Amino acid sequence: MAEEKKNVAPSKNINAVKKETKKLGFFKRIGKWFREMKSELAKVMWPTKKTVVNNTLVALVVMAFSAVVLWGFDKAATALIKAITTLAG
């Protein structure tokens, strides 16, 4: 015979300890925030000077190339509009 599946709700942890959510004072919260920020900043892998310089140069080159391409498209569009207005007018 076919076995029937019973819908059993997952049991809750009866022994779980409730954490008291006492609101800290304003200055204690600020102090806690700075302590947590300091611990998180300690975990950050900061880039070396060489990496920062390399990434900056790559970004500047890409921006310069993009500016030249946009300038070229602008000049081409301007020439096209002038040609159309000359022919039509």
C-alpha contacts under 8 A as a table, 3 or more apart, distances in Angstrom:
res1	aa1	res2	aa2	distance
13	N	16	A	5.55
24	L	28	K	6.04
24	L	29	R	5.98
25	G	28	K	5.25
25	G	29	R	6.13
26	F	29	R	5.26
26	F	30	I	6.40
27	F	30	I	4.99
27	F	31	G	6.13
28	K	31	G	5.00
28	K	32	K	6.04
29	R	32	K	5.00
29	R	33	W	6.05
30	I	33	W	5.03
30	I	34	F	6.33
31	G	34	F	5.21
31	G	35	R	6.25
32	K	35	R	5.10
32	K	36	E	6.14
33	W	36	E	5.20
33	W	37	M	6.06
34	F	37	M	4.96
34	F	38	K	6.06
35	R	38	K	5.14
35	R	39	S	6.32
36	E	39	S	5.14
36	E	40	E	6.19
37	M	40	E	5.12
37	M	41	L	6.10
38	K	41	L	5.15
38	K	42	A	6.26
39	S	42	A	5.16
39	S	43	K	6.78
40	E	43	K	5.26
40	E	44	V	6.85
41	L	44	V	5.26
47	P	51	T	6.05
47	P	52	V	6.52
48	T	51	T	5.24
48	T	52	V	6.39
49	K	52	V	5.15
49	K	53	V	6.19
50	K	53	V	5.23
50	K	54	N	6.08
51	T	54	N	5.06
51	T	55	N	6.05
52	V	55	N	5.22
52	V	56	T	6.04
53	V	56	T	5.09
53	V	57	L	6.16
54	N	57	L	5.22
54	N	58	V	6.25
55	N	58	V	5.10
55	N	59	A	6.17
56	T	59	A	5.13
56	T	60	L	6.20
57	L	60	L	5.09
57	L	61	V	6.15
58	V	61	V	5.20
58	V	62	V	6.19
59	A	62	V	5.18
59	A	63	M	6.14
60	L	63	M	5.09
60	L	64	A	6.10
61	V	64	A	5.10
61	V	65	F	6.11
62	V	65	F	5.14
62	V	66	S	6.09
63	M	66	S	5.05
63	M	67	A	6.10
64	A	67	A	5.04
64	A	68	V	6.27
65	F	68	V	5.17
65	F	69	V	6.25
66	S	69	V	5.11
66	S	70	L	6.12
67	A	70	L	5.15
67	A	71	W	6.02
68	V	71	W	5.02
68	V	72	G	6.13
69	V	72	G	5.06
69	V	73	F	6.29
70	L	73	F	5.09
70	L	74	D	6.09
71	W	74	D	5.02
71	W	75	K	6.17
72	G	75	K	5.17
72	G	76	A	6.15
73	F	76	A	5.06
73	F	77	A	6.02
74	D	77	A	5.12
74	D	78	T	6.04
75	K	78	T	5.06
75	K	79	A	6.14
76	A	79	A	5.14
76	A	80	L	6.12
77	A	80	L	5.01
77	A	81	I	6.13
78	T	81	I	5.18
78	T	82	K	6.16
79	A	82	K	5.10
79	A	83	A	6.10
80	L	83	A	5.08
80	L	84	I	6.19
81	I	84	I	5.11
81	I	85	T	6.12
82	K	85	T	5.17
82	K	86	T	6.02
83	A	86	T	5.10
83	A	87	L	6.20
84	I	87	L	5.22
84	I	88	A	6.01
85	T	88	A	5.08
85	T	89	G	5.55
86	T	89	G	5.31
